[in-house]
Amino acid sequence: MTQGNDSIPNRRGLLALSPAFVFLILYVVVSLVIGDFYVMPITVALLAASVWGIIITRGLPLGGRIEAFSKAAAHSNILYMVWIFVLAGSFAALAKGIGAIDATVALTLNFFPASFLLPAIFAAACFISMSIGTSVGTVVALVPLIVELAHTGGANIPLYVATALGGAFFGDNLSFISDTTIAATRTQGCNMADKFNANFRIVLPAALITLALYIMLGHEVEMTAPASDNPWWLVIPYLVIIVVALCGINVTVVLLLGIVCSMLLGLFRGVGLLDQCRLMGEGIDSMGNLIIITLLASGMLGLIKNNGGIDYLLQRLTRNIHGSRGAQGCIAVLVGLVNLCTANNTVAILTVGSISKNISTQYGIAPRKTASLLDTASCIVQCLIPYGAQTLLATGLAGISPASPWPYLYYPWALTVCLIISIIVKSRKNAA
C-alpha cells in the first residue's frame, strides 16, 4: 500500500476505479431499471468498461495499454479457470448425451420427496464444499444435476442454482483446506482451529436460517419422477465426480475422470466415439460466452489495479478508524471492496492481509477474529457478484444470465447479517 508522499489524490483514485462503475451502471443499474437482466448482455457491459479502462490508463502508448489488459486477462489463475470451464462443459454435455443426467434425476426423485429437494441441495453443497474446500469443485459436482432436476419439474432454475452457490461458499469460507482459510490464517498468524471456532459462530446461524428458509420454500415444490428407460448404473459418472472430489483431488483431474467414465459407459451403451466427441464439442462451445466474460472481466480489473484503484481503496478506508468496532468493520469492508475489484476472494485476502494485521494489532483484535472477518466478508462478496468465477461457471452450465440467481442468494445475505451482529456484539463485550 502506498502512503505518505505516494498518496493517491481523490480524482485520480476515482478515475482508476471508474471502469468498475461503468460496468455496474451499464449492467446492474440498467438491468434493475428495466427489470430484466437478459436485456443488457454482460459481455457488452464488460467490453465498454474494458475500453474505458484502456482509455484512462496513463503513461503507456495504446499498444502498452492493450498489453497490460492482456497480461491481466491471461494470468495463470484465469487460464486455469478457462481449463475448468472447458472440462466442465465437456463433461456436462457428454453426461447428458449418454443419459447419465436423466438417470440420476429419476433416481433422485424416486428417493427424495420434492419438498426436500431445496434443503437437500443446500445441505449437500455445504457438505461437499466443506469436505473438498473449493466452491468451484462443488459447482462442478452439483450444478448439472440440479439444473436437470429443475427442468424436470418446471421449477425456478435460478433459485436452484442459487441454492447450490450458497452451500458452495459455506465450505469455501469454513473448510480447513480452503485456499481462503489458508490465506486468512497465514496473513494473520493464527492456527486454523482458532479461526474455525471464531468463524463457525458466524457461519452456523446463517446456514441454519437459510436451511429453514429452503425447508419452507420446499413445500411449494411439486415434482414427479420422470419415466426413464435409462439404467441406474448411468449415475456412476456423478458418483465418481463426487467421491473423487471428496478425496481432495484437483478439480481438473476430477472432471477428466468424469469424462473418461462417461465415455466408457457411452461406448458400452452403443454411443459411438465420434458422437461422443460431437457432444463434448457442443459442451465446449457452450462455454464460449463464459470464457469471453472471464477474460474481459479479468483484463478490466487488472487495469483497475495497475492504475492504483486498489491502493486508493486501502488509503481511503484506513484513514479514519475509531475503536475496535470501526476497525473490524473497516477490515470487512476493505476486503469486500477489493474482492469487488478483483473477483477473487483469495487474492483479496492476500492483498489486504498485511494492512488488516496492522489494524488488528493497533486496536487489539484477536488474529482469529481478523482471519474470520477476512474470509467471511470476501466469500460474501464473491458469492454475490455476477462476474465471480463460481457464479459464471454455475450459470454457464445452467444456460442462464449470470445475474439471474442474485435475488435468491439467501445465504450470503444471512451471513452478512450474522457478520455485522458478530462485530457489534464482540465490540460491546470488549468495551465492557
C-alpha positions as CSV (number, residue, x, y, z in Angstrom):
1,M,0.0,0.0,0.0
2,T,1.3,3.4,-0.9
3,Q,1.1,6.1,1.7
4,G,2.6,9.5,2.6
5,N,4.1,11.3,-0.4
6,D,2.8,8.5,-2.7
7,S,-0.9,9.1,-1.6
8,I,-3.3,8.9,-4.5
9,P,-5.4,12.0,-5.0
10,N,-9.2,11.5,-4.9
11,R,-9.7,12.4,-8.5
12,R,-7.0,10.0,-9.8
13,G,-8.2,7.2,-7.4
14,L,-11.8,7.5,-8.5
15,L,-10.7,7.6,-12.1
16,A,-8.8,4.4,-11.6
17,L,-11.9,2.8,-10.2
18,S,-14.2,4.2,-12.9
19,P,-14.2,1.1,-15.2
20,A,-15.9,-0.8,-12.3
21,F,-18.5,2.0,-12.1
22,V,-19.1,1.9,-15.8
23,F,-19.7,-1.9,-15.7
24,L,-22.0,-1.7,-12.7
25,I,-24.0,1.2,-14.2
26,L,-24.4,-0.5,-17.6
27,Y,-25.2,-3.9,-16.4
28,V,-26.6,-3.9,-12.9
29,V,-28.3,-0.5,-12.8
30,V,-29.7,-0.6,-16.3
31,S,-30.9,-4.2,-15.8
32,L,-32.6,-3.2,-12.5
33,V,-34.2,-0.2,-14.0
34,I,-35.5,-2.2,-16.9
35,G,-36.4,-5.1,-14.6
36,D,-34.7,-7.8,-16.8
37,F,-31.1,-9.0,-16.6
38,Y,-31.3,-10.5,-20.1
39,V,-31.7,-7.2,-21.9
40,M,-28.2,-5.9,-21.4
41,P,-25.6,-8.5,-22.2
42,I,-22.9,-8.7,-19.6
43,T,-20.3,-9.1,-22.4
44,V,-21.3,-5.7,-23.8
45,A,-21.1,-4.0,-20.4
46,L,-17.7,-5.5,-19.7
47,L,-16.5,-4.6,-23.2
48,A,-17.5,-0.9,-22.7
49,A,-15.8,-0.9,-19.2
50,S,-12.7,-2.5,-20.6
51,V,-12.4,0.0,-23.4
52,W,-12.9,2.8,-20.9
53,G,-10.2,1.3,-18.7
54,I,-7.7,1.3,-21.6
55,I,-8.6,4.9,-22.5
56,I,-7.9,6.2,-18.9
57,T,-4.7,4.3,-18.4
58,R,-1.8,6.8,-18.3
59,G,1.9,6.6,-19.0
60,L,1.7,4.0,-21.8
61,P,1.1,4.1,-25.5
62,L,-2.1,2.4,-26.8
63,G,-0.2,-0.8,-27.5
64,G,1.2,-0.9,-24.0
65,R,-2.3,-0.3,-22.5
66,I,-3.7,-3.2,-24.5
67,E,-0.7,-5.3,-23.4
68,A,-1.4,-4.5,-19.8
69,F,-5.0,-5.5,-20.3
70,S,-4.0,-8.7,-22.0
71,K,-1.5,-9.7,-19.3
72,A,-4.2,-9.4,-16.6
73,A,-6.6,-11.4,-18.8
74,A,-4.0,-14.1,-19.4
75,H,-3.0,-14.5,-15.8
76,S,-2.3,-18.2,-14.9
77,N,-5.2,-18.2,-12.4
78,I,-7.6,-17.0,-15.2
79,L,-6.3,-19.6,-17.7
80,Y,-6.7,-22.3,-15.1
81,M,-10.4,-21.3,-14.7
82,V,-10.7,-21.5,-18.5
83,W,-9.5,-25.0,-18.4
84,I,-12.1,-25.8,-15.8
85,F,-14.8,-24.2,-17.9
86,V,-13.8,-26.3,-20.9
87,L,-13.7,-29.5,-19.0
88,A,-16.9,-28.8,-17.2
89,G,-18.7,-28.0,-20.4
90,S,-17.4,-31.2,-22.0
91,F,-18.5,-33.4,-19.0
92,A,-21.9,-31.8,-18.6
93,A,-22.8,-32.3,-22.3
94,L,-21.4,-35.8,-22.5
95,A,-23.1,-36.9,-19.3
96,K,-26.4,-35.6,-20.6
97,G,-25.9,-37.1,-24.1
98,I,-25.4,-40.6,-22.8
99,G,-28.3,-40.4,-20.4
100,A,-26.4,-40.1,-17.2
101,I,-28.2,-36.9,-16.0
102,D,-31.7,-38.3,-16.8
103,A,-30.9,-41.5,-14.9
104,T,-29.6,-39.6,-11.9
105,V,-32.6,-37.2,-11.8
106,A,-35.0,-40.1,-12.0
107,L,-33.2,-42.0,-9.2
108,T,-33.0,-38.8,-7.0
109,L,-36.7,-38.1,-7.3
110,N,-37.6,-41.7,-6.5
111,F,-35.7,-41.5,-3.2
112,F,-36.3,-37.9,-2.1
113,P,-39.7,-36.1,-1.8
114,A,-39.9,-33.0,-3.9
115,S,-40.5,-30.8,-0.8
116,F,-37.0,-31.8,0.5
117,L,-35.1,-31.0,-2.7
118,L,-34.1,-27.4,-1.9
119,P,-32.9,-28.1,1.6
120,A,-31.2,-31.3,0.4
121,I,-29.4,-29.4,-2.4
122,F,-28.2,-26.7,0.1
123,A,-27.1,-29.3,2.7
124,A,-25.3,-31.4,0.0
125,A,-23.5,-28.3,-1.3
126,C,-22.5,-27.4,2.3
127,F,-21.2,-30.9,3.0
128,I,-19.3,-31.2,-0.3
129,S,-17.7,-27.8,-0.1
130,M,-16.7,-28.3,3.5
131,S,-15.1,-31.6,2.5
132,I,-13.2,-30.5,-0.6
133,G,-12.6,-26.9,0.4
134,T,-13.5,-25.4,-3.0
135,S,-16.7,-23.7,-4.2
136,V,-15.7,-24.3,-7.8
137,G,-15.4,-28.1,-7.3
138,T,-18.8,-28.1,-5.6
139,V,-20.4,-26.2,-8.5
140,V,-18.9,-28.7,-10.9
141,A,-20.2,-31.7,-9.0
142,L,-23.8,-30.4,-8.3
143,V,-25.0,-27.8,-10.8
144,P,-25.5,-30.0,-13.9
145,L,-27.6,-32.4,-11.8
146,I,-29.7,-29.8,-10.1
147,V,-30.4,-27.9,-13.3
148,E,-31.9,-31.1,-14.8
149,L,-33.9,-31.6,-11.6
150,A,-35.3,-28.1,-12.0
151,H,-36.0,-28.7,-15.7
152,T,-37.8,-31.9,-14.9
153,G,-40.3,-30.2,-12.6
154,G,-40.5,-26.9,-14.4
155,A,-39.0,-25.3,-11.3
156,N,-37.2,-22.0,-11.0
157,I,-33.7,-22.7,-12.3
158,P,-32.0,-19.6,-10.9
159,L,-33.4,-20.5,-7.4
160,Y,-31.9,-24.0,-7.6
161,V,-28.5,-22.6,-8.9
162,A,-28.5,-20.0,-6.1
163,T,-29.2,-22.8,-3.5
164,A,-26.1,-24.6,-4.7
165,L,-24.0,-21.5,-4.8
166,G,-24.8,-20.6,-1.2
167,G,-23.9,-24.0,0.0
168,A,-20.7,-24.0,-2.0
169,F,-19.5,-20.8,-0.3
170,F,-20.3,-22.3,3.1
171,G,-17.3,-24.7,2.8
172,D,-15.2,-22.2,0.9
173,N,-15.4,-20.0,3.9
174,L,-15.1,-22.7,6.6
175,S,-13.1,-25.7,5.4
176,F,-9.6,-26.3,6.7
177,I,-8.3,-27.0,3.2
178,S,-9.9,-24.0,1.5
179,D,-7.4,-21.6,-0.1
180,T,-9.2,-18.7,1.6
181,T,-8.8,-20.3,5.0
182,I,-5.2,-20.9,4.4
183,A,-4.6,-17.3,3.1
184,A,-6.5,-15.7,6.0
185,T,-4.8,-17.7,8.7
186,R,-1.3,-17.3,7.2
187,T,-1.7,-13.5,6.8
188,Q,-2.9,-13.1,10.4
189,G,-0.5,-15.6,12.0
190,C,-3.2,-17.8,13.7
191,N,-3.9,-21.5,13.6
192,M,-6.8,-22.9,11.6
193,A,-8.6,-24.4,14.6
194,D,-8.9,-21.0,16.3
195,K,-10.1,-19.4,13.1
196,F,-12.6,-22.2,12.6
197,N,-14.1,-21.7,16.1
198,A,-14.4,-17.9,15.5
199,N,-15.8,-18.4,12.0
200,F,-18.2,-21.2,13.0
201,R,-20.1,-18.9,15.4
202,I,-20.9,-16.6,12.4
203,V,-21.5,-19.2,9.7
204,L,-23.7,-21.7,11.6
205,P,-26.6,-19.3,12.4
206,A,-26.6,-18.1,8.8
207,A,-26.6,-21.7,7.4
208,L,-29.4,-22.7,9.8
209,I,-31.5,-19.6,8.8
210,T,-31.0,-20.4,5.2
211,L,-31.8,-24.1,5.6
212,A,-35.1,-23.2,7.4
213,L,-36.0,-20.9,4.6
214,Y,-35.4,-23.6,2.0
215,I,-37.5,-26.0,4.0
216,M,-40.4,-23.6,3.9
217,L,-39.9,-22.9,0.2
218,G,-39.6,-26.6,-0.5
219,H,-43.2,-27.2,0.4
220,E,-44.2,-25.3,-2.7
221,V,-42.2,-27.6,-5.0
222,E,-44.2,-30.2,-6.8
223,M,-42.4,-32.9,-8.9
224,T,-42.9,-36.4,-10.1
225,A,-40.1,-38.8,-11.1
226,P,-39.9,-38.8,-14.9
227,A,-40.4,-42.0,-16.8
228,S,-36.9,-43.2,-17.8
229,D,-35.6,-46.2,-19.5
230,N,-32.0,-45.3,-18.7
231,P,-30.3,-48.0,-16.4
232,W,-29.5,-46.9,-12.9
233,W,-25.8,-47.5,-13.4
234,L,-25.6,-44.4,-15.5
235,V,-25.3,-42.5,-12.3
236,I,-21.8,-43.8,-11.9
237,P,-20.1,-40.7,-13.6
238,Y,-21.7,-38.4,-11.0
239,L,-20.8,-40.8,-8.2
240,V,-17.2,-40.7,-9.5
241,I,-17.2,-36.9,-9.6
242,I,-18.5,-36.5,-6.0
243,V,-16.4,-39.3,-4.5
244,V,-13.1,-38.3,-6.1
245,A,-13.8,-34.6,-5.3
246,L,-14.4,-35.6,-1.6
247,C,-10.9,-37.2,-1.7
248,G,-9.5,-33.7,-2.3
249,I,-8.2,-34.3,-5.8
250,N,-7.6,-31.4,-8.1
251,V,-10.8,-30.3,-9.8
252,T,-9.3,-30.7,-13.3
253,V,-8.5,-34.3,-12.6
254,V,-11.9,-34.9,-11.1
255,L,-13.5,-33.6,-14.4
256,L,-11.2,-35.7,-16.5
257,L,-12.1,-38.8,-14.6
258,G,-15.8,-38.0,-15.0
259,I,-15.3,-37.6,-18.8
260,V,-13.4,-40.9,-19.1
261,C,-16.0,-42.7,-17.1
262,S,-18.8,-41.2,-19.2
263,M,-17.0,-42.2,-22.4
264,L,-16.6,-45.8,-21.3
265,L,-20.3,-46.0,-20.3
266,G,-21.3,-44.4,-23.6
267,L,-19.3,-46.9,-25.6
268,F,-21.0,-49.7,-23.6
269,R,-24.4,-48.3,-24.4
270,G,-23.5,-48.0,-28.1
271,V,-22.8,-44.3,-28.4
272,G,-20.0,-44.0,-30.9
273,L,-16.8,-42.3,-30.2
274,L,-17.4,-39.6,-32.9
275,D,-20.8,-38.9,-31.4
276,Q,-19.3,-38.5,-28.0
277,C,-16.7,-36.1,-29.4
278,R,-19.5,-34.1,-31.0
279,L,-21.3,-33.9,-27.7
280,M,-18.1,-32.7,-25.9
281,G,-17.5,-30.2,-28.7
282,E,-21.0,-28.8,-28.2
283,G,-20.3,-28.6,-24.5
284,I,-17.1,-26.7,-25.0
285,D,-18.8,-24.3,-27.5
286,S,-21.5,-23.6,-24.9
287,M,-18.7,-22.2,-22.6
288,G,-17.6,-19.7,-25.2
289,N,-19.6,-16.8,-23.8
290,L,-18.5,-17.6,-20.3
291,I,-14.8,-17.6,-21.3
292,I,-15.2,-14.2,-23.0
293,I,-16.8,-12.8,-19.9
294,T,-14.0,-14.1,-17.7
295,L,-11.2,-12.7,-19.9
296,L,-12.9,-9.3,-20.2
297,A,-13.6,-9.0,-16.5
298,S,-10.0,-10.1,-15.6
299,G,-8.5,-7.6,-18.0
300,M,-10.7,-4.7,-16.8
301,L,-10.0,-5.5,-13.1
302,G,-6.3,-5.8,-13.9
303,L,-6.3,-2.3,-15.3
304,I,-8.0,-1.0,-12.2
305,K,-5.3,-2.5,-10.0
306,N,-2.5,-1.2,-12.3
307,N,-3.9,2.3,-12.3
308,G,-3.9,2.4,-8.5
309,G,-7.6,1.7,-7.8
310,I,-6.8,-0.9,-5.1
311,D,-4.2,1.3,-3.4
312,Y,-6.7,4.1,-3.4
313,L,-9.3,2.0,-1.6
314,L,-6.7,0.9,1.0
315,Q,-5.8,4.5,1.7
316,R,-9.3,5.9,1.9
317,L,-10.8,3.2,4.1
318,T,-7.9,3.1,6.6
319,R,-7.7,6.8,7.1
320,N,-10.2,7.4,9.8
321,I,-10.8,4.3,12.1
322,H,-12.4,4.7,15.5
323,G,-12.4,1.9,18.1
324,S,-12.4,-1.8,17.8
325,R,-15.9,-1.9,16.2
326,G,-14.8,0.6,13.5
327,A,-11.6,-1.4,12.9
328,Q,-13.4,-4.7,12.4
329,G,-15.9,-3.0,10.1
330,C,-13.1,-1.4,8.2
331,I,-11.4,-4.8,7.7
332,A,-14.6,-6.4,6.4
333,V,-15.4,-3.5,4.0
334,L,-11.8,-3.3,2.9
335,V,-11.6,-7.0,1.8
336,G,-15.1,-6.9,0.3
337,L,-14.3,-3.9,-1.9
338,V,-11.0,-5.3,-3.0
339,N,-12.8,-8.5,-3.8
340,L,-15.3,-6.5,-5.8
341,C,-12.4,-5.1,-7.8
342,T,-10.5,-8.4,-8.3
343,A,-13.4,-11.0,-8.4
344,N,-11.2,-13.4,-6.5
345,N,-11.6,-13.9,-2.7
346,T,-8.2,-15.4,-2.1
347,V,-6.4,-12.6,-4.0
348,A,-8.5,-10.0,-2.0
349,I,-7.4,-11.6,1.3
350,L,-3.8,-11.7,0.3
351,T,-4.0,-8.1,-0.9
352,V,-5.3,-6.6,2.4
353,G,-3.9,-9.2,4.8
354,S,-0.9,-7.2,5.9
355,I,-2.8,-3.9,6.4
356,S,-5.5,-5.8,8.2
357,K,-2.9,-7.4,10.6
358,N,-1.6,-3.9,11.4
359,I,-5.1,-2.6,12.1
360,S,-6.0,-5.6,14.3
361,T,-2.7,-5.2,16.3
362,Q,-3.3,-1.5,16.8
363,Y,-6.9,-2.0,18.0
364,G,-6.5,-5.2,20.0
365,I,-8.4,-7.5,17.7
366,A,-7.6,-11.2,18.0
367,P,-5.9,-12.7,14.9
368,R,-8.5,-15.5,14.7
369,K,-11.2,-12.8,14.6
370,T,-9.4,-10.9,11.8
371,A,-8.9,-14.0,9.8
372,S,-12.6,-14.8,10.2
373,L,-13.6,-11.3,9.1
374,L,-11.3,-11.5,6.0
375,D,-12.6,-14.9,4.9
376,T,-16.3,-14.3,5.6
377,A,-16.5,-10.9,4.0
378,S,-14.6,-11.9,0.9
379,C,-16.8,-15.0,0.5
380,I,-20.0,-12.9,0.8
381,V,-18.9,-10.6,-2.0
382,Q,-17.6,-13.4,-4.2
383,C,-20.9,-15.2,-3.9
384,L,-22.9,-12.0,-4.8
385,I,-21.0,-10.6,-7.7
386,P,-22.3,-11.8,-11.1
387,Y,-18.8,-11.9,-12.6
388,G,-17.2,-14.2,-10.0
389,A,-15.8,-17.5,-11.3
390,Q,-18.2,-19.6,-9.3
391,T,-21.4,-17.8,-10.5
392,L,-20.1,-17.6,-14.1
393,L,-19.5,-21.4,-14.1
394,A,-22.8,-22.3,-12.4
395,T,-24.9,-20.0,-14.7
396,G,-22.9,-21.1,-17.7
397,L,-23.7,-24.8,-17.0
398,A,-27.3,-23.8,-16.4
399,G,-27.6,-21.6,-19.5
400,I,-29.0,-18.6,-17.6
401,S,-27.9,-15.0,-17.0
402,P,-25.0,-14.5,-14.5
403,A,-27.3,-12.1,-12.6
404,S,-30.4,-14.3,-12.5
405,P,-29.5,-16.2,-9.3
406,W,-28.9,-12.9,-7.4
407,P,-32.4,-12.4,-6.0
408,Y,-32.3,-16.0,-4.5
409,L,-28.9,-15.8,-2.8
410,Y,-30.3,-16.0,0.7
411,Y,-27.2,-17.5,2.3
412,P,-24.7,-14.6,1.7
413,W,-27.3,-12.1,2.9
414,A,-28.0,-14.1,6.0
415,L,-24.2,-14.4,6.5
416,T,-23.9,-10.6,6.1
417,V,-26.3,-10.0,8.9
418,C,-24.6,-12.5,11.2
419,L,-21.2,-10.9,10.4
420,I,-22.5,-7.5,11.3
421,I,-24.0,-8.8,14.6
422,S,-20.7,-10.5,15.5
423,I,-18.8,-7.2,15.1
424,I,-21.3,-5.3,17.2
425,V,-21.7,-7.9,19.9
426,K,-17.9,-8.6,20.2
427,S,-17.1,-4.9,20.2
428,R,-19.5,-4.3,23.1
429,K,-18.1,-7.2,25.1
430,N,-14.6,-5.7,24.6
431,A,-15.8,-2.3,25.7
432,A,-17.4,-3.7,28.8
